[in-house]
Amino acid sequence: MRCFFTLTCLIALCAGCSYYSVSGSLPGHIKTAAVPLFENETVEPGLVEDLTDAIEDAILSDGNMKITGEFQSDALVQGTIVEFIDELDTFSRDEKAEQFKIRILADVQFYDRVKNKVIWEQKRMEGWARYVPSGSAASGEGQSRDSAKDEALKMLANEIIDKTVAGW
């Protein structure tokens, strides 16, 4: 009886998992993409250029699309950086600032130029990373603010491309 129950549970589990697919949701006609500079509603300098580079790197690493000029592309990854947050994340035991967190939020759209329609759009997609400020007791550990900003941009770019090719 125990063997029958185990087998039944295993079959049910496999049947439930078979619904999910690892195949992407990227339409077959989209082979190329362009990443025009995002708008920037923050005061943080250099974000749009760095995010464009990070998204293009993520597209190339993924391998499902090639980068082309805006007017030759099948699709566009476009949007607006709406927030850059540099906030205190953790305190030491003596209540001094120990670690900070950078959060970059963007409203993003993936646009199909061939069919002239939005494939997906999402408000406030986020990339984040932590850093230890220089001069703090723990500054020998962790990364710098600039490195954290780059890591947050890379995370945001990967989220964008994951949503684009996998549809999650």
C-alpha positions as CSV (number, residue, x, y, z in Angstrom):
1,M,0.0,0.0,0.0
2,R,2.8,2.4,0.9
3,C,4.5,1.7,-2.5
4,F,1.2,2.4,-4.3
5,F,0.8,5.7,-2.4
6,T,4.4,6.7,-3.2
7,L,3.9,5.8,-6.9
8,T,0.6,7.7,-7.1
9,C,2.2,10.8,-5.5
10,L,5.2,10.6,-7.9
11,I,2.9,10.4,-10.9
12,A,0.8,13.3,-9.7
13,L,3.9,15.4,-9.1
14,C,5.3,14.6,-12.6
15,A,1.9,15.4,-14.2
16,G,1.7,18.7,-12.4
17,C,5.2,19.7,-13.4
18,S,4.8,18.7,-17.0
19,Y,2.6,21.8,-17.5
20,Y,5.6,24.1,-17.2
21,S,7.9,24.6,-20.1
22,V,11.4,25.9,-20.3
23,S,10.9,27.1,-23.8
24,G,10.9,30.9,-24.1
25,S,8.1,33.2,-25.0
26,L,10.2,35.2,-27.5
27,P,8.2,35.2,-30.8
28,G,10.0,33.3,-33.6
29,H,10.2,36.3,-35.9
30,I,12.2,38.4,-33.4
31,K,15.9,37.8,-34.1
32,T,17.3,41.3,-33.4
33,A,16.8,44.0,-30.8
34,A,17.8,47.5,-30.2
35,V,18.2,49.3,-26.8
36,P,17.7,53.0,-27.2
37,L,18.8,55.0,-24.2
38,F,16.3,54.9,-21.4
39,E,14.8,58.1,-20.0
40,N,16.3,59.0,-16.6
41,E,14.0,60.5,-13.9
42,T,16.8,60.4,-11.3
43,V,19.8,62.7,-10.6
44,E,22.3,59.9,-10.6
45,P,24.7,60.5,-13.6
46,G,25.6,57.9,-16.2
47,L,22.8,55.5,-15.4
48,V,21.2,55.4,-18.9
49,E,24.5,54.6,-20.6
50,D,25.4,52.0,-18.1
51,L,22.0,50.3,-18.2
52,T,22.0,50.3,-22.0
53,D,25.4,48.6,-21.9
54,A,24.2,46.1,-19.3
55,I,21.1,45.2,-21.3
56,E,23.1,44.8,-24.5
57,D,25.6,42.5,-22.7
58,A,22.7,40.5,-21.3
59,I,21.1,40.1,-24.8
60,L,24.5,39.0,-26.2
61,S,25.1,36.6,-23.3
62,D,21.6,35.1,-23.7
63,G,22.2,34.4,-27.4
64,N,18.5,34.5,-28.5
65,M,18.8,37.9,-30.2
66,K,21.5,40.0,-31.9
67,I,21.9,43.7,-31.3
68,T,21.2,46.1,-34.2
69,G,20.4,49.7,-34.8
70,E,17.0,50.9,-33.7
71,F,15.5,51.1,-37.2
72,Q,16.8,47.8,-38.4
73,S,15.7,45.8,-35.3
74,D,12.8,43.5,-34.9
75,A,12.2,44.6,-31.3
76,L,13.0,47.4,-28.9
77,V,13.9,47.2,-25.2
78,Q,12.9,50.7,-23.9
79,G,11.9,52.4,-20.7
80,T,12.5,54.9,-18.0
81,I,14.7,54.7,-14.9
82,V,12.3,56.0,-12.3
83,E,14.3,55.7,-9.1
84,F,17.8,55.4,-7.8
85,I,17.8,54.6,-4.1
86,D,20.9,54.5,-2.0
87,E,19.7,53.5,1.5
88,L,21.1,52.3,4.8
89,D,20.7,48.6,5.0
90,T,22.3,47.4,8.2
91,F,23.7,48.8,11.4
92,S,26.6,47.6,13.6
93,R,26.0,46.6,17.2
94,D,26.9,50.1,18.3
95,E,24.2,51.5,15.9
96,K,26.6,52.9,13.2
97,A,25.9,52.6,9.5
98,E,27.5,49.4,8.4
99,Q,26.1,48.5,5.0
100,F,24.1,50.3,2.3
101,K,21.9,49.0,-0.5
102,I,21.5,50.5,-3.9
103,R,18.2,49.9,-5.6
104,I,17.5,50.9,-9.3
105,L,13.9,50.8,-10.5
106,A,12.8,51.1,-14.1
107,D,9.6,51.0,-16.1
108,V,10.4,48.8,-19.0
109,Q,8.7,47.8,-22.3
110,F,9.6,45.2,-24.9
111,Y,8.1,46.3,-28.2
112,D,7.7,44.2,-31.3
113,R,8.5,46.5,-34.3
114,V,7.5,43.9,-36.8
115,K,3.9,43.5,-35.5
116,N,3.8,47.0,-34.1
117,K,2.7,46.0,-30.6
118,V,3.9,45.8,-27.0
119,I,4.9,42.3,-26.1
120,W,5.2,43.1,-22.4
121,E,5.7,46.0,-20.1
122,Q,6.4,46.2,-16.4
123,K,6.5,49.0,-14.0
124,R,9.2,49.3,-11.3
125,M,11.5,46.4,-12.3
126,E,14.3,46.3,-9.8
127,G,18.0,45.6,-9.6
128,W,19.9,45.9,-6.3
129,A,23.2,45.4,-4.5
130,R,24.8,46.0,-1.2
131,Y,28.0,47.8,-0.4
132,V,30.1,48.9,2.6
133,P,31.0,52.6,2.6
134,S,34.7,53.4,2.6
135,G,36.0,54.6,5.9
136,S,33.7,52.3,7.9
137,A,35.0,49.6,10.2
138,A,33.9,46.9,7.8
139,S,35.1,48.6,4.6
140,G,37.7,45.9,4.1
141,E,34.9,43.6,3.2
142,G,32.3,43.8,0.5
143,Q,32.3,46.1,-2.5
144,S,32.4,49.8,-3.3
145,R,29.4,52.0,-4.1
146,D,30.4,52.0,-7.8
147,S,30.7,48.3,-7.9
148,A,27.3,47.9,-6.2
149,K,25.8,50.3,-8.7
150,D,27.2,48.2,-11.6
151,E,25.9,45.0,-9.9
152,A,22.4,46.5,-9.5
153,L,22.4,47.5,-13.1
154,K,23.5,44.1,-14.2
155,M,20.8,42.5,-12.1
156,L,18.1,44.8,-13.6
157,A,19.4,44.0,-17.1
158,N,19.3,40.3,-16.5
159,E,15.7,40.6,-15.1
160,I,14.7,42.4,-18.3
161,I,16.2,39.8,-20.6
162,D,14.9,36.9,-18.5
163,K,11.4,38.3,-18.8
164,T,11.9,38.9,-22.5
165,V,13.1,35.4,-23.5
166,A,11.5,33.2,-20.8
167,G,8.2,35.1,-20.2
168,W,8.4,34.7,-16.5
